[in-house]
């Protein structure tokens, strides 16, 4: 009875260790994929924001001479 119990416990702990390792590998892979997706979204957001700021700066520099001309005429 003692020998069979030891074999069963050894098998159980071996299976638990393998399942744990497989689960950790899966979680690490899932984390890497999620990190890459969020990083890509933030890169797209920053590019969009940079384009918006550039457009606003172009509009601002384009309107500044007009305001100066109007002030000189008055």
Secondary structure, DSSP 8 states (H G I E B T S, - for coil): -HHHHHHHHHHHHHHHHHHHHHHHHHHHHHHHHHHHHHHHHHHHHHHHHHHHHHHHHHHHHHHHHHHHHHHHH-
